[in-house]
Amino acid sequence: EDRLAVKSLWPENEGVTSIPYKINGDLGDSLQLTHNRSFIFLYFSLFLSYPLFLPPFFHLSSLNSSCASYVGFQGGAQPLYFGSACNVGNLCHELMHALGLHHEHTRPDRDQYITIQWDNVVSGKEDNFKVKEGDTQDLPYDYDSIMHYGTYYFSSNRNPTIDSKKSGVQIGQRNHLSPLDIARLNKLYQCGKDVCTQTGKISELGCLCKCSHYHTVF
């Protein structure tokens, strides 16, 4: 869920973007209902770093059964809500929001690739489909993005809310970060600008750029 436009990117410290996090005690049961805690932490380790509790940081807590995040750095302890109905893919989606990415289907050039069926959208959810003005980072439109809604998201009548103009593509997956998701995040945080020059490489699970001398940059 989008809650705000990007305020800014998470700040650097000596060329490294590092985001501590705190997990609220009320998440224990809901995390166990979805995935093993170690798998959740594996995903966190690709985006975030220790130590805990040092502001600014992500503060994960429950919000009924849903997932939600602000878009971009807000300052201070920043809430990221992870409810019992969310899975690891949903959490990755919200982390991408928190790191500064809007939905793929709201980028300025989206009408070349998809059609929004406004008559089928649940009343009050239209903002989730409106175009967000911003930089596409010169990357192609990504039907496979973890930030793309599925065909029937927020449908009021079981009819499609998003139709693809390219036949045979699937939209709305929450199983992986696409290569373009990774490229977009790395460009957003300028992985390779300094410490990754010639020595950086995509990590084994493909979620960030690993650099030499123990530096990591998204």
N, C-alpha and C positions, 0 to 999 in steps of 0.2 A: 504494500500500500504506500503510495506517495503521500507524504505529509508536508513537505516543504521543498522549495527549490534549493539548489545547491548554494550554500553560504560560502564554503571554501573547501579546499582539500585538507586532509589531515596534515599537520605541520611536520617538517623535517627537523631532524637533529643531527647536525654534522653530515648531511647528505643522505640520511637514512630515515625512512618513514617507519615508525614503530608505534603500535597502538596497544597499550595494556587493556585488560578486560577483567571484569568482575562478574561472577555468576551468582545470582540471587538464590537463596536457599529454597524458595518456592518452586524452583524448576526441577527438583530431583525426580519426582514422580513422572512428570510429563516427558522428560528426557528418556527415562527408562521405557516408557510406552512406545517410543519411536525407534531409537537406535541405541546401541551400546555407547556408554559415555566416552569410551576411548575413541570411538569413531567420530563423535562430535568434536572431541579435542583435536583429532587429527586434522579436521577441517579448519579449526581455529588456528592451529600451528602454521598453516599455510598463509593465513592472512594477518594474524596478530602475534604479539610477543609478550613475554613476561618482562617486568614483574607486575603483579596485580596491584590494584588500588591506587596507582599513581595517576592523578588527573593530567590531561584529559583521557577518558577511557570509555569503552563500551560497558554498559551495565545491563546485563541480560536478566529479564524477569518475565513473568507470565502476564498475558492479557487475554483472559477468557481462553478460547481455543485457537485464536488467530495469530498470525505473524505480522509484524509491522516495524517500520524503521523510518526515521528521518532520512533525507537525501543529503549527503555530504556532512562535513564537519560542522557541528553546532557550538562546540565549546563546553568544557566541563564534563561532568558525568553524563554521557549521552545514552538514553534508553534504547534498547533493541529488544522487542517483545517476541517471545518464542513460546507459543501455546501448545497444548496437548495434541492438536490436530496437525501440527507442522512436522515436516520431516527434514532431513539434512539438506535436501535440495532447496526447500523453502527457506531454510536458514541461510544458505549460500546466496540466494536471491536477495534476501534482506541485507546481508553483509555488503553485497555489491551496491545496493542503494546507499547504505551508510558510508561507503567509500566514495560516493559521488556520482553514481550512474543512475540515469533514469531508465524507464522501460524502453526497450528497443522499438516497440510499435508506436512510440510517441515521438520519434526523431523527425526532424523537419521534412525529410524526403520520403516519409513512409507511404504517401499516397501513390508512389510509383510501384509499390510492391504489395500493398494490401488495401482492402476496402473495409472500412468500419461500417457495420450495419447498425446505425444509431437506433432504429426502431426496435431493435431486439435487446438493447442494453437496459439493465435494471435502472429504474429511476433513482437518481442520486449518486450513481456510479459513473456518470459521464466524464468526470474529471480524469478518471483513470485511462481514458482513451484520447484525451485532447493532446494535440501536438505541443511538445516542449521545445522552445527555441534554444538552440545550443549548437555546439561544435560536434560534427560527426567524426572528427579526428581523421578524416580522409579514409575511413574504413568502409568496406561494403556493407550493405544491409544484411543482417544476420538472422535468417529464419530459425536457426538452431540455437540462438542465444538463450541462456538461462534467464535473461531479462525480458523475454517475449511472452506475452499472454498466449493462452491456447485459444482454439477456435470458438469455444463456448463459454469463455470466462465472463461472468456477470451477465449471463443470458436471462432474460425475463420470461422466455417462452420456449426454451429448448432449441431455438434456432441459432445459427452462428452469429456471433458478434464481430468476428474477424474472418474475412475471406482472403486467402492468398491469391495473388495474381500469377503465381508460378505453380504449375501443376505438380503434384506428387510430393510436396514438402510437408513436413510435420512441424507444427509450432506449439510452444508451451512446455517443452521438456524441462524437467527438474532433476535430471540424472547426472549432469556433468557441466563443467564450464567448456564452452566451445572454444576453438582456437581463436576466434575473433573476440570472445569475451576476455581471454587472456591478453591478447594484443591491445585491446581497448584499455584495460586496467594498467598495463605496463606503459602505454603512451600517456595516460592520464597522470601517472606519477613519474613519468620520464625515466623509466628504468633504462639504464644505458647512458644517461646523460653524463655521469661522472664515474662513480665507483664501478659501474658495470662495463665500462668501455673495454671491448675485446675479450673480457674475461667472464662476462655474465652469460648465464644460460637458463633456460626454463627448467624448473625443478621437475623431478620425476613424475609428480602428479599434476604438473602443468598449471599451478596456480600463482606462481610468482617468479621473479627473476632472482636467481641466486648469484651472488658476486663473490669475488675473491676477498681474502683478508677478513672473513667473517661478517662482511656487510651484506644486508639484504634490503632490497628495494622492491616495492610492488611493481 
